[in-house]
């Protein structure tokens, strides 16, 4: 069983950054959550807030822009 936590579902990069600024270390960003869920069930890491990044288009995939990846 999982401990209680608040779930944030941002839809844009500005929403993600605002949540990180507001909640700081209390928020655990996930993009799938497999490892975090295992740790939460084992009570090794139980953040009060989990933020699902899977619906933020700017954070999908890896791209090259000029000399940067």
Gaussian input, Z-matrix of N, CA and C with variables (Angstrom, degrees):
# hf/3-21g

backbone

0 1
 N
 C     1     B1
 C     2     B2     1     A1
 N     3     B3     2     A2     1     D1
 C     4     B4     3     A3     2     D2
 C     5     B5     4     A4     3     D3
 N     6     B6     5     A5     4     D4
 C     7     B7     6     A6     5     D5
 C     8     B8     7     A7     6     D6
 N     9     B9     8     A8     7     D7
 C    10    B10     9     A9     8     D8
 C    11    B11    10    A10     9     D9
 N    12    B12    11    A11    10    D10
 C    13    B13    12    A12    11    D11
 C    14    B14    13    A13    12    D12
 N    15    B15    14    A14    13    D13
 C    16    B16    15    A15    14    D14
 C    17    B17    16    A16    15    D15
 N    18    B18    17    A17    16    D16
 C    19    B19    18    A18    17    D17
 C    20    B20    19    A19    18    D18
 N    21    B21    20    A20    19    D19
 C    22    B22    21    A21    20    D20
 C    23    B23    22    A22    21    D21
 N    24    B24    23    A23    22    D22
 C    25    B25    24    A24    23    D23
 C    26    B26    25    A25    24    D24
 N    27    B27    26    A26    25    D25
 C    28    B28    27    A27    26    D26
 C    29    B29    28    A28    27    D27
 N    30    B30    29    A29    28    D28
 C    31    B31    30    A30    29    D29
 C    32    B32    31    A31    30    D30
 N    33    B33    32    A32    31    D31
 C    34    B34    33    A33    32    D32
 C    35    B35    34    A34    33    D33
 N    36    B36    35    A35    34    D34
 C    37    B37    36    A36    35    D35
 C    38    B38    37    A37    36    D36
 N    39    B39    38    A38    37    D37
 C    40    B40    39    A39    38    D38
 C    41    B41    40    A40    39    D39
 N    42    B42    41    A41    40    D40
 C    43    B43    42    A42    41    D41
 C    44    B44    43    A43    42    D42
 N    45    B45    44    A44    43    D43
 C    46    B46    45    A45    44    D44
 C    47    B47    46    A46    45    D45
 N    48    B48    47    A47    46    D46
 C    49    B49    48    A48    47    D47
 C    50    B50    49    A49    48    D48
 N    51    B51    50    A50    49    D49
 C    52    B52    51    A51    50    D50
 C    53    B53    52    A52    51    D51
 N    54    B54    53    A53    52    D52
 C    55    B55    54    A54    53    D53
 C    56    B56    55    A55    54    D54
 N    57    B57    56    A56    55    D55
 C    58    B58    57    A57    56    D56
 C    59    B59    58    A58    57    D57
 N    60    B60    59    A59    58    D58
 C    61    B61    60    A60    59    D59
 C    62    B62    61    A61    60    D60
 N    63    B63    62    A62    61    D61
 C    64    B64    63    A63    62    D62
 C    65    B65    64    A64    63    D63
 N    66    B66    65    A65    64    D64
 C    67    B67    66    A66    65    D65
 C    68    B68    67    A67    66    D66
 N    69    B69    68    A68    67    D67
 C    70    B70    69    A69    68    D68
 C    71    B71    70    A70    69    D69
 N    72    B72    71    A71    70    D70
 C    73    B73    72    A72    71    D71
 C    74    B74    73    A73    72    D72
 N    75    B75    74    A74    73    D73
 C    76    B76    75    A75    74    D74
 C    77    B77    76    A76    75    D75
 N    78    B78    77    A77    76    D76
 C    79    B79    78    A78    77    D77
 C    80    B80    79    A79    78    D78
 N    81    B81    80    A80    79    D79
 C    82    B82    81    A81    80    D80
 C    83    B83    82    A82    81    D81
 N    84    B84    83    A83    82    D82
 C    85    B85    84    A84    83    D83
 C    86    B86    85    A85    84    D84
 N    87    B87    86    A86    85    D85
 C    88    B88    87    A87    86    D86
 C    89    B89    88    A88    87    D87
 N    90    B90    89    A89    88    D88
 C    91    B91    90    A90    89    D89
 C    92    B92    91    A91    90    D90
 N    93    B93    92    A92    91    D91
 C    94    B94    93    A93    92    D92
 C    95    B95    94    A94    93    D93
 N    96    B96    95    A95    94    D94
 C    97    B97    96    A96    95    D95
 C    98    B98    97    A97    96    D96
 N    99    B99    98    A98    97    D97
 C   100   B100    99    A99    98    D98
 C   101   B101   100   A100    99    D99
 N   102   B102   101   A101   100   D100
 C   103   B103   102   A102   101   D101
 C   104   B104   103   A103   102   D102
 N   105   B105   104   A104   103   D103
 C   106   B106   105   A105   104   D104
 C   107   B107   106   A106   105   D105
 N   108   B108   107   A107   106   D106
 C   109   B109   108   A108   107   D107
 C   110   B110   109   A109   108   D108
 N   111   B111   110   A110   109   D109
 C   112   B112   111   A111   110   D110
 C   113   B113   112   A112   111   D111
 N   114   B114   113   A113   112   D112
 C   115   B115   114   A114   113   D113
 C   116   B116   115   A115   114   D114
 N   117   B117   116   A116   115   D115
 C   118   B118   117   A117   116   D116
 C   119   B119   118   A118   117   D117
 N   120   B120   119   A119   118   D118
 C   121   B121   120   A120   119   D119
 C   122   B122   121   A121   120   D120
 N   123   B123   122   A122   121   D121
 C   124   B124   123   A123   122   D122
 C   125   B125   124   A124   123   D123
 N   126   B126   125   A125   124   D124
 C   127   B127   126   A126   125   D125
 C   128   B128   127   A127   126   D126
 N   129   B129   128   A128   127   D127
 C   130   B130   129   A129   128   D128
 C   131   B131   130   A130   129   D129
 N   132   B132   131   A131   130   D130
 C   133   B133   132   A132   131   D131
 C   134   B134   133   A133   132   D132
 N   135   B135   134   A134   133   D133
 C   136   B136   135   A135   134   D134
 C   137   B137   136   A136   135   D135
 N   138   B138   137   A137   136   D136
 C   139   B139   138   A138   137   D137
 C   140   B140   139   A139   138   D138
 N   141   B141   140   A140   139   D139
 C   142   B142   141   A141   140   D140
 C   143   B143   142   A142   141   D141
 N   144   B144   143   A143   142   D142
 C   145   B145   144   A144   143   D143
 C   146   B146   145   A145   144   D144
 N   147   B147   146   A146   145   D145
 C   148   B148   147   A147   146   D146
 C   149   B149   148   A148   147   D147
 N   150   B150   149   A149   148   D148
 C   151   B151   150   A150   149   D149
 C   152   B152   151   A151   150   D150
 N   153   B153   152   A152   151   D151
 C   154   B154   153   A153   152   D152
 C   155   B155   154   A154   153   D153
 N   156   B156   155   A155   154   D154
 C   157   B157   156   A156   155   D155
 C   158   B158   157   A157   156   D156
 N   159   B159   158   A158   157   D157
 C   160   B160   159   A159   158   D158
 C   161   B161   160   A160   159   D159
 N   162   B162   161   A161   160   D160
 C   163   B163   162   A162   161   D161
 C   164   B164   163   A163   162   D162
 N   165   B165   164   A164   163   D163
 C   166   B166   165   A165   164   D164
 C   167   B167   166   A166   165   D165
 N   168   B168   167   A167   166   D166
 C   169   B169   168   A168   167   D167
 C   170   B170   169   A169   168   D168
 N   171   B171   170   A170   169   D169
 C   172   B172   171   A171   170   D170
 C   173   B173   172   A172   171   D171
 N   174   B174   173   A173   172   D172
 C   175   B175   174   A174   173   D173
 C   176   B176   175   A175   174   D174
 N   177   B177   176   A176   175   D175
 C   178   B178   177   A177   176   D176
 C   179   B179   178   A178   177   D177
 N   180   B180   179   A179   178   D178
 C   181   B181   180   A180   179   D179
 C   182   B182   181   A181   180   D180
 N   183   B183   182   A182   181   D181
 C   184   B184   183   A183   182   D182
 C   185   B185   184   A184   183   D183
 N   186   B186   185   A185   184   D184
 C   187   B187   186   A186   185   D185
 C   188   B188   187   A187   186   D186
 N   189   B189   188   A188   187   D187
 C   190   B190   189   A189   188   D188
 C   191   B191   190   A190   189   D189
 N   192   B192   191   A191   190   D190
 C   193   B193   192   A192   191   D191
 C   194   B194   193   A193   192   D192
 N   195   B195   194   A194   193   D193
 C   196   B196   195   A195   194   D194
 C   197   B197   196   A196   195   D195
 N   198   B198   197   A197   196   D196
 C   199   B199   198   A198   197   D197
 C   200   B200   199   A199   198   D198
 N   201   B201   200   A200   199   D199
 C   202   B202   201   A201   200   D200
 C   203   B203   202   A202   201   D201
 N   204   B204   203   A203   202   D202
 C   205   B205   204   A204   203   D203
 C   206   B206   205   A205   204   D204

   B1=1.4413
   B2=1.5287
   B3=1.3277
   B4=1.4564
   B5=1.5203
   B6=1.3270
   B7=1.4727
   B8=1.5304
   B9=1.2989
   B10=1.4603
   B11=1.5207
   B12=1.3322
   B13=1.4563
   B14=1.5187
   B15=1.3209
   B16=1.4646
   B17=1.5203
   B18=1.3339
   B19=1.4635
   B20=1.5240
   B21=1.3319
   B22=1.4593
   B23=1.5239
   B24=1.3333
   B25=1.4630
   B26=1.5275
   B27=1.3370
   B28=1.4638
   B29=1.5236
   B30=1.3286
   B31=1.4693
   B32=1.5210
   B33=1.3391
   B34=1.4650
   B35=1.5242
   B36=1.3193
   B37=1.4563
   B38=1.5317
   B39=1.3317
   B40=1.4704
   B41=1.5376
   B42=1.3237
   B43=1.4662
   B44=1.5267
   B45=1.3313
   B46=1.4657
   B47=1.5208
   B48=1.3239
   B49=1.4647
   B50=1.5246
   B51=1.3264
   B52=1.4678
   B53=1.5324
   B54=1.3304
   B55=1.4706
   B56=1.5271
   B57=1.3219
   B58=1.4646
   B59=1.5287
   B60=1.3421
   B61=1.4665
   B62=1.5291
   B63=1.3113
   B64=1.4605
   B65=1.5266
   B66=1.3318
   B67=1.4628
   B68=1.5252
   B69=1.3233
   B70=1.4626
   B71=1.5157
   B72=1.3209
   B73=1.4716
   B74=1.5264
   B75=1.3348
   B76=1.4688
   B77=1.5212
   B78=1.3405
   B79=1.4677
   B80=1.5259
   B81=1.3420
   B82=1.4630
   B83=1.5268
   B84=1.3429
   B85=1.4588
   B86=1.5272
   B87=1.3405
   B88=1.4648
   B89=1.5237
   B90=1.3215
   B91=1.4630
   B92=1.5257
   B93=1.2669
   B94=1.4534
   B95=1.5168
   B96=1.3162
   B97=1.4504
   B98=1.5077
   B99=1.3073
   B100=1.4544
   B101=1.5205
   B102=1.3289
   B103=1.4641
   B104=1.5260
   B105=1.3126
   B106=1.4605
   B107=1.5265
   B108=1.3142
   B109=1.4650
   B110=1.5261
   B111=1.3182
   B112=1.4750
   B113=1.5231
   B114=1.3360
   B115=1.4698
   B116=1.5239
   B117=1.3213
   B118=1.4644
   B119=1.5244
   B120=1.3190
   B121=1.4699
   B122=1.5239
   B123=1.3371
   B124=1.4667
   B125=1.5292
   B126=1.3269
   B127=1.4698
   B128=1.5284
   B129=1.3505
   B130=1.4613
   B131=1.5266
   B132=1.3209
   B133=1.4685
   B134=1.5229
   B135=1.3152
   B136=1.4668
   B137=1.5249
   B138=1.3374
   B139=1.4674
   B140=1.5277
   B141=1.3245
   B142=1.4617
   B143=1.5263
   B144=1.3492
   B145=1.4568
   B146=1.5255
   B147=1.3231
   B148=1.4618
   B149=1.5285
   B150=1.3317
   B151=1.4636
   B152=1.5263
   B153=1.3229
   B154=1.4616
   B155=1.5297
   B156=1.3256
   B157=1.4641
   B158=1.5289
   B159=1.3167
   B160=1.4613
   B161=1.5312
   B162=1.3185
   B163=1.4642
   B164=1.5301
   B165=1.3312
   B166=1.4702
   B167=1.5293
   B168=1.3368
   B169=1.4694
   B170=1.5295
   B171=1.3336
   B172=1.4729
   B173=1.5248
   B174=1.3173
   B175=1.4601
   B176=1.5318
   B177=1.3157
   B178=1.4680
   B179=1.5205
   B180=1.3042
   B181=1.4531
   B182=1.5147
   B183=1.3092
   B184=1.4638
   B185=1.5236
   B186=1.3234
   B187=1.4603
   B188=1.5261
   B189=1.3108
   B190=1.4651
   B191=1.5150
   B192=1.3293
   B193=1.4532
   B194=1.5202
   B195=1.3132
   B196=1.4684
   B197=1.5091
   B198=1.3220
   B199=1.4539
   B200=1.5242
   B201=1.3056
   B202=1.4783
   B203=1.5201
   B204=1.3228
   B205=1.4674
   B206=1.5087
   A1=109.22
   A2=115.87
   A3=121.13
   A4=111.21
   A5=116.30
   A6=119.23
   A7=108.97
   A8=117.62
   A9=121.17
   A10=110.45
   A11=115.56
   A12=121.93
   A13=108.85
   A14=115.07
   A15=121.16
   A16=107.93
   A17=117.49
   A18=121.95
   A19=109.41
   A20=115.86
   A21=121.94
   A22=108.41
   A23=116.45
   A24=121.86
   A25=110.33
   A26=117.43
   A27=119.53
   A28=111.10
   A29=116.24
   A30=122.39
   A31=112.27
   A32=117.25
   A33=120.26
   A34=109.77
   A35=115.29
   A36=120.40
   A37=112.19
   A38=119.81
   A39=118.71
   A40=112.68
   A41=118.60
   A42=120.91
   A43=110.68
   A44=117.34
   A45=121.66
   A46=109.77
   A47=116.26
   A48=120.72
   A49=111.72
   A50=117.08
   A51=120.45
   A52=110.71
   A53=117.24
   A54=120.79
   A55=110.67
   A56=117.31
   A57=120.33
   A58=110.59
   A59=116.80
   A60=120.39
   A61=110.81
   A62=116.82
   A63=121.34
   A64=112.67
   A65=117.71
   A66=121.26
   A67=114.46
   A68=118.21
   A69=121.69
   A70=113.64
   A71=115.76
   A72=121.76
   A73=113.36
   A74=118.40
   A75=120.45
   A76=112.99
   A77=117.00
   A78=120.23
   A79=110.06
   A80=115.16
   A81=121.66
   A82=107.96
   A83=118.09
   A84=120.17
   A85=110.37
   A86=115.91
   A87=120.20
   A88=109.04
   A89=115.08
   A90=121.39
   A91=107.69
   A92=116.96
   A93=123.88
   A94=108.19
   A95=115.34
   A96=121.18
   A97=117.40
   A98=117.82
   A99=119.23
   A100=112.32
   A101=118.11
   A102=120.46
   A103=112.24
   A104=116.61
   A105=119.81
   A106=110.77
   A107=117.87
   A108=121.16
   A109=110.45
   A110=117.25
   A111=121.21
   A112=109.91
   A113=117.11
   A114=120.98
   A115=111.96
   A116=117.07
   A117=119.85
   A118=110.86
   A119=117.02
   A120=119.68
   A121=111.21
   A122=116.57
   A123=121.06
   A124=111.67
   A125=116.50
   A126=123.33
   A127=113.22
   A128=116.45
   A129=121.32
   A130=111.54
   A131=116.38
   A132=121.90
   A133=107.09
   A134=116.40
   A135=121.71
   A136=110.44
   A137=116.65
   A138=118.65
   A139=110.60
   A140=117.07
   A141=119.24
   A142=112.75
   A143=116.62
   A144=121.44
   A145=108.97
   A146=116.42
   A147=122.42
   A148=107.19
   A149=116.64
   A150=121.18
   A151=109.41
   A152=116.44
   A153=123.32
   A154=109.37
   A155=116.78
   A156=122.22
   A157=113.12
   A158=117.51
   A159=120.67
   A160=114.59
   A161=118.32
   A162=120.44
   A163=112.67
   A164=116.23
   A165=121.25
   A166=107.79
   A167=117.72
   A168=120.91
   A169=114.39
   A170=118.08
   A171=120.81
   A172=112.60
   A173=118.34
   A174=121.23
   A175=112.44
   A176=117.07
   A177=121.01
   A178=110.36
   A179=116.02
   A180=121.20
   A181=114.38
   A182=113.64
   A183=123.03
   A184=106.13
   A185=116.71
   A186=119.04
   A187=110.13
   A188=114.04
   A189=120.53
   A190=108.18
   A191=115.90
   A192=122.49
   A193=107.37
   A194=115.62
   A195=119.78
   A196=110.22
   A197=116.35
   A198=122.05
   A199=113.01
   A200=117.85
   A201=122.61
   A202=111.57
   A203=114.89
   A204=120.90
   A205=107.19
   D1=144.89
   D2=-179.33
   D3=-92.75
   D4=146.41
   D5=173.01
   D6=-70.23
   D7=160.94
   D8=177.92
   D9=-69.19
   D10=143.98
   D11=176.15
   D12=-156.69
   D13=159.00
   D14=175.25
   D15=-90.32
   D16=139.28
   D17=-179.88
   D18=-111.69
   D19=125.06
   D20=175.73
   D21=-103.78
   D22=138.56
   D23=-178.75
   D24=-126.79
   D25=71.37
   D26=-179.34
   D27=-67.54
   D28=152.09
   D29=179.99
   D30=-115.74
   D31=0.03
   D32=-179.27
   D33=-149.17
   D34=160.06
   D35=178.44
   D36=-62.62
   D37=-40.41
   D38=175.73
   D39=-59.92
   D40=-36.07
   D41=176.94
   D42=-65.52
   D43=-39.61
   D44=178.18
   D45=-61.99
   D46=-49.45
   D47=-177.65
   D48=-64.14
   D49=-37.64
   D50=177.94
   D51=-64.80
   D52=-41.21
   D53=179.06
   D54=-66.11
   D55=-41.49
   D56=178.45
   D57=-63.61
   D58=-39.68
   D59=178.49
   D60=-66.99
   D61=-38.63
   D62=-177.03
   D63=-73.99
   D64=-44.69
   D65=-171.80
   D66=-101.73
   D67=-16.37
   D68=177.87
   D69=54.63
   D70=-130.32
   D71=-175.04
   D72=-71.13
   D73=-7.85
   D74=178.98
   D75=-76.20
   D76=-15.25
   D77=-177.05
   D78=-102.71
   D79=136.53
   D80=176.39
   D81=-113.17
   D82=106.97
   D83=177.62
   D84=-72.51
   D85=138.18
   D86=176.22
   D87=-133.32
   D88=155.16
   D89=174.55
   D90=-134.55
   D91=38.12
   D92=-177.00
   D93=159.87
   D94=-53.04
   D95=170.02
   D96=84.51
   D97=5.43
   D98=-175.58
   D99=-54.17
   D100=-51.35
   D101=-178.41
   D102=-68.56
   D103=-39.97
   D104=-179.38
   D105=-63.86
   D106=-43.30
   D107=-179.65
   D108=-61.62
   D109=-41.89
   D110=177.29
   D111=-61.07
   D112=-45.87
   D113=179.37
   D114=-64.86
   D115=-37.24
   D116=179.00
   D117=-67.34
   D118=-41.61
   D119=178.68
   D120=-63.14
   D121=-35.23
   D122=179.69
   D123=-85.62
   D124=-0.09
   D125=-179.55
   D126=60.88
   D127=29.91
   D128=175.89
   D129=-85.18
   D130=-33.46
   D131=179.82
   D132=-146.43
   D133=114.04
   D134=-175.71
   D135=-127.90
   D136=77.72
   D137=-179.72
   D138=-67.93
   D139=145.31
   D140=178.89
   D141=-72.85
   D142=-20.10
   D143=-177.75
   D144=-135.03
   D145=130.97
   D146=176.16
   D147=-117.42
   D148=133.89
   D149=-179.13
   D150=-118.12
   D151=115.70
   D152=-179.87
   D153=-82.21
   D154=116.33
   D155=-177.74
   D156=-93.78
   D157=0.40
   D158=-171.68
   D159=-68.67
   D160=-12.63
   D161=-179.78
   D162=-109.12
   D163=21.01
   D164=179.58
   D165=-105.74
   D166=103.46
   D167=-175.41
   D168=-53.97
   D169=-36.67
   D170=-178.21
   D171=-66.99
   D172=-15.06
   D173=-177.83
   D174=-106.27
   D175=11.24
   D176=178.91
   D177=-91.56
   D178=126.59
   D179=173.70
   D180=76.95
   D181=-177.01
   D182=178.61
   D183=-126.75
   D184=137.30
   D185=-179.67
   D186=-137.49
   D187=158.30
   D188=176.51
   D189=-105.40
   D190=131.66
   D191=175.36
   D192=-128.84
   D193=102.49
   D194=-176.14
   D195=65.13
   D196=-124.00
   D197=-179.95
   D198=-91.20
   D199=7.35
   D200=-175.45
   D201=-113.29
   D202=145.23
   D203=175.34
   D204=-112.49

